[in-house]
Amino acid sequence: MSNSYRELIRDEVRELPFYVPGKPIEELRRERGLTNVVKLASNENSWGTDPAALDAIIKFLPDIFRYPDSKAYDLRLTIAASLGLKTEQFVFGNGSEEIIKLIALAFFRAGDEILMGKPTFPRYSSVSKMMGATPIELPCNNGYYPLERILDCITIHTRAVFICNPNNPTGTVLEEEHLREFVSRVPENVLLIFDEAYYEFMEIPFSGLLFLEEHPVIVLRTFSKAFGLAGLRIGFAISSSELIDGMERVREAFNVNALVQVAALAAWKNREYLQQIIAANAVERRYLTNELEGMGAKTFPSQTNFVMAFFPGMGTRLSEQLLDKGIIVRPGGGFGYPDGLRITVGTREENSMLLTALRNIITNKVT
Ligand SMILES: Cc1ncc(COP(=O)(O)O)c(C=O)c1O
């Protein structure tokens, strides 16, 4: 691209970082001529898609010549009823990532300050920059979201605070009392955005929904993790109808495809499958964590479907060497943890493959 063309790009957009997703399985197969590849890099559901969702997709396939329901009526009604909320308190998006962008488009202005932890989900910072707002990234305390520092940094310019709970990439969960105390100290004009992508995996789930009556709050949820629909894309926000109204005005009419609407409805209703996933994930997370610690790694306590593990002096090299063995994890360098690996909890077979490969790499290095 010639430089003069680059100048056509808005200043705020020209320097935005590209999101670096986990390496796709096919890409690693192509690059290294491998057949057996395990991906534990993007916190997908390692047990696969809910069979009820698959059935719903197959039944719906002949109808995909029609546009989707712009309001996702059936899904909205079902989720609203199960959470005891009104249908106008929801907006659906092409993944919760799209909702994060809708929030920025609807609420962030040039000059605003947007507070968040560091490390956390990188989209909060990039959508803030996209709008000409300033992301203020405050270091986590030993992996925990830095509520006290956030409070200290609230100024008259603060428009919003992102709270990722459980936090990605650390996996940690805030204490409910700390969060209550925090919310009581945040000024009423500051928007609180709770990203609860990993909510279903929390040991004792509690939500930013607790504060919906007393504060401008937006809660984000997704079907990409526990519900296993990452590839079809759907997430949603829950808020007051006034704030939802703002996001609806910047949403594309057909942002949520028809197949994922029926799939999400089936998955939402299939509580039995969800419970199986949560239970299997808890068992495997414990196994993975214990084995990693047995190898000398330190981990943050995770209540998600991933574990952040630290191998002093080895993180980046380990992730590269694992690729040679057909295993994709997320190197921690991009999160500011050069010694870290963020590892999605896999099935027992996947976890064992990873652990064996890690052991081999580490032992060979020492000898
Ligand atoms: C904390 C957090 N928020 C949001 C997302 C985006 O999820 P999706 O767009 O698939 O709903 C992710 C995905 O990894 C995440 O970890």
PDBQT file of the ligand as one rigid body, heavy atoms in Angstrom, charges set to zero:
ROOT
HETATM    1  C1  LIG A 401     -12.864 -12.462  27.853  1.00  0.00    +0.000 C 
HETATM    2  C2  LIG A 401     -13.355 -12.671  26.478  1.00  0.00    +0.000 A 
HETATM    3  N1  LIG A 401     -14.294 -11.858  25.998  1.00  0.00    +0.000 NA
HETATM    4  C3  LIG A 401     -14.786 -12.003  24.767  1.00  0.00    +0.000 A 
HETATM    5  C4  LIG A 401     -14.326 -13.001  23.941  1.00  0.00    +0.000 A 
HETATM    6  C5  LIG A 401     -14.884 -13.097  22.559  1.00  0.00    +0.000 C 
HETATM    7  O1  LIG A 401     -15.713 -14.199  22.457  1.00  0.00    +0.000 OA
HETATM    8  P1  LIG A 401     -16.702 -14.400  21.258  1.00  0.00    +0.000 P 
HETATM    9  O2  LIG A 401     -16.567 -13.243  20.323  1.00  0.00    +0.000 OA
HETATM   10  O3  LIG A 401     -16.328 -15.687  20.639  1.00  0.00    +0.000 OA
HETATM   11  O4  LIG A 401     -18.076 -14.434  21.891  1.00  0.00    +0.000 OA
HETATM   12  C6  LIG A 401     -13.343 -13.874  24.389  1.00  0.00    +0.000 A 
HETATM   13  C7  LIG A 401     -12.808 -14.913  23.501  1.00  0.00    +0.000 C 
HETATM   14  O5  LIG A 401     -11.833 -15.560  23.747  1.00  0.00    +0.000 OA
HETATM   15  C8  LIG A 401     -12.840 -13.700  25.687  1.00  0.00    +0.000 A 
HETATM   16  O6  LIG A 401     -11.884 -14.496  26.181  1.00  0.00    +0.000 OA
ENDROOT
TORSDOF 0
